[in-house]
Amino acid sequence: MPEKAGLTYRDAGVDIDAKTGVFQRIKGLVQSTATAAVLADMGAFGGTYSLAPLTGARQALVASADSIGTKVRVARMVGRHDTIGLDIVHHCANDILVQGARPLFFLDTITMSRLDPAVIEALITGLANACRALDCALLGGETAELPGFCPPEEYDLVGFIVGAVAEEDVPDPASVRRGDVVLGLPSSGLHTNGYSLARKVFFETAGWTVDRRVPELGRTLGEALLEPHRCYTREVLPLIHARLVKVLAHLTGGGFFDNIPRSLPSGLSVEIERGAWEVPPIFRLIQQLGGVSDEEMYHVFNMGIGMTLSAAPDQVDELVARLSSASCPAKVIGRVVEGDRAVRLLGSE
């Protein structure tokens, strides 16, 4: 008998390839609205809009929007909602960090079938805590009560962030060269991606509960799954301004294969050495319990690397030293090679 195939993201209800196809269908529509002030094409982590036509200053606004996804279902299972706000602010801040922007203000949308004041207060507490730490104003938002829109007791949280950057500080993919070094910054866990597959593995396949204490994790499963998305703004923004970093990639949905190429120019690819860092136990558990393939794991999850930075070889020592002093230890995990904007995994873990 053939060996049974392991679980995939599609089995959990998420089709990454279909999402890519949708992007291709709508790309022309989005591009048709671009004006001379739009500096980034569709596919960048943050949309970049020059203020020069309006003010004469070579400053740009960078904006991003995202949803927290099905991590909210884990929050509901655990009965804790004050970290979810941190997740969405940090996710959005990391997206505009890729364009070199510091956060200015944030807005949110909370959608529920029936308003739950205690949950809303917990969500806003997380949003406010994250925004204060980034000197980012929580400018406003929308709380929508939509009966029948989603199951009772469930909700969705969407965030919108706007930041600012001097146009000369926007990282430029055209600066990337063959031989440049790729550094990885440690994630705090799953961050905000891959939860549909993680939930299917842990709660359906393995039959675990959120209050199960997992020795490999040193805490309960629910606590590990709710670990907040790490934010890299404070540590990385000064390195961008110092011209030590050429480009960045935020490893969110699509993992290594879909996100790193977004920071590459045509004609170049990246090789990643899989043994260059220690993959956190939670990813090992997902792979083992679900029989998930290596390729699927690196296409869905961050595997312990939340953000990558690409730099010239002679800048690496200073980058590593400065990140280490900021309590954000970086690992050299790969290199830029010739290719067609792809990621190749080398070695074994």
C-alpha positions in Angstrom: 0.0 0.0 0.0 1.2 3.5 -0.7 2.2 5.6 2.3 -0.6 7.9 3.5 0.1 11.5 2.6 0.5 13.9 5.5 -1.8 16.8 6.2 -1.6 20.0 4.1 -2.9 23.5 4.5 -5.5 22.8 1.9 -6.8 19.9 4.0 -7.3 22.5 6.8 -9.3 24.7 4.4 -6.7 27.1 3.2 -5.5 27.0 -0.4 -2.3 29.1 -0.9 -2.2 28.5 -4.6 -5.8 29.7 -5.0 -4.9 32.9 -3.2 -2.0 33.4 -5.5 -4.4 32.9 -8.5 -6.8 35.5 -7.1 -3.9 38.0 -6.8 -3.1 37.5 -10.5 -6.8 38.0 -11.4 -7.1 41.3 -9.6 -3.6 42.7 -10.1 -4.6 44.7 -13.2 -7.6 46.2 -11.5 -5.4 47.4 -8.6 -2.7 48.7 -10.9 -5.3 50.6 -12.9 -5.9 52.9 -9.9 -2.2 53.8 -9.4 -1.2 57.4 -9.6 2.3 58.9 -9.9 2.5 59.0 -6.1 2.4 55.2 -5.8 5.9 53.9 -5.2 5.4 50.2 -4.6 3.7 47.7 -7.0 1.1 45.3 -5.7 2.8 42.5 -3.8 5.0 44.7 -1.6 4.5 44.1 2.1 3.2 47.7 2.5 1.7 50.1 0.0 4.0 53.1 -0.4 2.6 56.5 -1.3 4.8 59.6 -1.9 3.9 62.9 -0.4 6.1 64.8 -2.7 3.3 65.7 -5.2 1.3 67.2 -2.3 4.0 68.7 -0.1 7.2 68.8 -2.0 8.9 66.7 0.7 10.5 63.4 -0.3 8.5 61.6 2.4 6.2 58.6 1.9 3.3 57.0 3.7 3.4 53.2 4.0 0.1 51.4 4.7 -0.9 47.8 5.4 -4.0 45.9 6.4 -4.4 42.4 7.7 -6.6 40.0 9.7 -5.6 38.1 12.7 -7.1 34.9 11.1 -8.2 31.8 13.0 -5.9 32.5 16.0 -9.0 34.1 17.4 -10.6 30.7 17.7 -7.7 29.6 19.9 -8.2 32.7 22.0 -11.9 31.8 22.4 -11.0 28.2 23.4 -8.6 29.5 26.0 -10.8 32.3 27.1 -8.1 35.0 26.8 -8.3 37.9 24.3 -5.8 40.5 25.6 -2.9 39.2 23.4 -4.8 39.2 20.1 -4.6 43.0 19.8 -0.8 42.7 20.2 -0.7 40.2 17.4 -2.4 42.4 14.8 -0.5 45.6 15.7 2.8 43.7 15.6 1.9 41.9 12.3 1.0 45.2 10.6 4.0 47.0 12.0 6.4 44.3 10.7 4.8 44.6 7.2 5.5 48.4 6.9 9.0 47.8 8.5 9.9 46.0 5.4 9.4 49.3 3.5 11.5 51.1 6.2 8.6 52.9 7.8 8.0 53.8 11.5 4.3 53.4 12.6 2.2 56.6 12.9 -1.3 55.4 13.6 -3.5 52.3 13.7 -7.2 51.6 13.1 -9.1 48.4 13.7 -12.3 46.6 12.8 -13.9 44.1 15.2 -16.8 42.1 13.7 -19.1 40.0 15.9 -22.5 38.5 15.5 -23.4 39.7 19.0 -21.3 42.4 20.9 -19.4 41.0 23.9 -18.2 44.0 25.9 -15.7 42.1 27.9 -14.0 40.6 24.8 -14.0 44.0 23.1 -12.4 45.6 26.1 -9.7 42.9 26.2 -9.0 43.3 22.4 -8.7 47.0 22.7 -6.4 46.6 25.8 -4.0 44.6 23.6 -4.2 47.1 20.7 -3.5 50.0 23.1 -0.6 48.3 24.8 1.0 47.5 21.5 0.5 50.9 20.0 1.9 52.7 23.1 5.1 50.6 22.9 5.5 51.7 19.3 4.6 55.4 19.9 1.8 54.7 17.5 -1.6 56.3 17.9 -4.7 54.1 18.1 -6.6 56.6 16.0 -10.0 54.9 15.8 -11.8 51.9 14.4 -15.1 50.1 13.8 -17.0 47.7 16.0 -19.5 45.9 13.8 -22.4 43.8 15.1 -23.5 41.6 12.3 -26.1 39.0 13.4 -25.8 35.8 11.5 -22.5 36.8 9.8 -20.3 34.5 11.9 -21.1 31.8 14.5 -22.1 33.0 17.9 -19.2 33.7 20.2 -16.8 34.1 17.3 -15.3 37.3 16.0 -12.8 38.7 13.5 -10.2 41.4 14.1 -8.7 43.4 11.2 -6.0 46.0 11.6 -4.9 48.9 9.4 -1.6 50.7 10.0 0.0 53.8 8.4 3.7 54.7 8.8 6.1 57.2 7.4 9.6 56.9 5.7 11.9 59.2 3.9 12.0 58.1 0.3 15.7 57.5 0.4 15.3 55.1 3.3 12.9 52.8 1.5 14.8 49.5 1.0 15.5 48.9 -2.7 15.5 45.3 -4.1 17.6 46.6 -7.0 20.5 47.0 -4.5 20.6 43.2 -3.9 23.6 41.4 -5.4 24.6 37.7 -5.8 26.6 36.8 -2.7 24.7 38.9 -0.3 24.0 37.3 3.0 20.5 36.4 4.4 20.0 36.7 8.2 17.1 35.4 10.1 15.5 37.0 13.2 13.9 34.6 15.7 10.1 34.3 15.8 8.2 33.9 19.0 6.2 31.0 17.7 3.5 30.7 15.0 2.9 34.4 15.0 -0.4 34.9 13.2 -0.2 32.3 10.4 -0.9 28.7 9.8 -3.4 28.4 12.6 -6.0 26.5 10.4 -3.5 23.7 9.9 -2.2 23.9 13.5 -5.7 23.6 14.9 -6.5 20.7 12.6 -3.3 18.8 13.7 -3.6 19.5 17.4 -7.3 19.4 18.0 -8.7 17.1 15.3 -5.8 14.7 14.4 -4.1 14.5 17.8 -7.3 15.2 19.9 -5.4 17.5 22.3 -7.1 20.3 24.3 -5.8 23.8 24.9 -5.2 23.0 28.6 -3.0 20.0 27.9 0.5 20.6 29.3 3.1 19.7 26.7 6.5 18.9 28.1 8.3 19.9 24.8 6.7 23.3 25.1 7.1 23.8 28.8 3.5 25.1 29.2 0.0 24.3 28.0 -0.8 24.0 24.3 -3.1 27.0 24.5 -0.4 29.2 26.1 2.0 28.3 23.3 -0.4 28.9 20.5 -1.4 32.3 22.0 2.3 33.5 22.2 2.1 37.0 20.7 3.5 37.8 17.3 7.0 39.4 17.8 7.6 42.9 16.6 10.9 43.9 15.1 10.5 47.7 14.6 12.6 48.9 17.5 15.5 46.6 16.7 15.6 46.8 12.9 14.5 50.3 12.0 17.8 51.9 13.1 19.7 49.4 11.0 17.7 50.4 7.9 18.4 54.1 8.5 22.1 53.2 8.9 22.1 51.6 5.4 23.1 48.2 6.9 20.1 46.3 5.5 19.3 46.1 1.8 15.9 44.4 1.9 13.7 42.6 4.3 11.0 39.9 4.2 8.3 39.3 6.9 7.6 35.6 7.0 3.8 35.5 7.2 1.3 33.6 5.1 3.2 31.7 2.4 6.2 31.1 4.7 9.7 31.1 3.1 8.6 30.3 -0.5 6.1 33.1 -1.0 7.6 35.9 1.2 11.3 36.0 0.6 11.0 36.3 -3.2 8.9 39.5 -2.7 12.1 41.2 -1.6 14.2 40.0 -4.6 14.8 41.6 -8.0 14.5 39.6 -11.2 17.4 37.3 -11.8 18.2 36.4 -8.2 17.1 33.7 -5.8 17.9 32.7 -2.2 19.3 29.5 -0.8 18.4 28.7 2.8 20.5 26.4 5.0 18.0 24.5 7.1 20.5 23.6 9.8 21.5 27.2 10.5 19.0 27.7 13.3 17.1 25.6 15.8 13.5 25.0 14.8 11.2 25.6 17.9 9.5 22.5 19.3 6.0 23.6 18.3 6.8 23.3 14.6 8.3 19.8 15.2 5.1 18.7 17.0 2.9 20.0 14.1 5.0 18.1 11.6 5.2 14.9 13.6 1.5 14.7 14.7 0.2 15.7 11.3 2.8 13.9 9.1 3.3 17.3 7.3 6.0 17.3 4.6 9.1 19.6 4.9 8.0 21.6 1.9 4.5 22.2 3.3 5.9 23.2 6.7 8.2 25.9 5.1 5.3 27.0 2.8 2.9 27.5 5.7 4.9 28.4 8.8 7.8 30.7 9.7 9.6 27.7 11.3 11.2 30.0 13.9 12.3 32.8 11.6 10.0 35.8 11.8 11.9 38.1 9.5 14.8 37.9 7.1 17.3 40.7 6.3 19.6 40.7 3.3 22.9 42.5 3.5 26.4 42.8 2.0 28.9 40.3 3.4 31.0 43.1 5.0 28.0 44.4 6.9 27.1 41.1 8.6 29.3 41.2 11.6 28.0 44.7 12.6 24.4 43.7 12.0 24.7 40.6 14.1 26.5 42.5 16.9 23.9 45.3 17.0 20.9 42.9 16.9 22.5 40.8 19.7 22.9 43.9 21.8 19.2 44.7 21.2 18.2 41.2 22.5 17.3 40.1 19.0 19.9 37.4 18.1 20.3 37.0 14.3 21.5 33.9 12.5 23.1 33.7 9.1 20.7 31.4 7.3 21.3 31.8 3.6 22.7 33.6 0.6 21.6 35.3 -2.5 22.3 33.4 -5.7 21.4 33.5 -9.4 17.9 32.4 -10.2 14.4 33.5 -10.9 13.1 35.0 -7.6 12.7 31.6 -5.8 13.8 30.0 -2.5 15.7 26.8 -2.4 16.1 24.8 0.9 19.5 23.1 1.4 20.8 20.6 3.9 18.8 19.0 6.7 17.9 20.0 10.2 
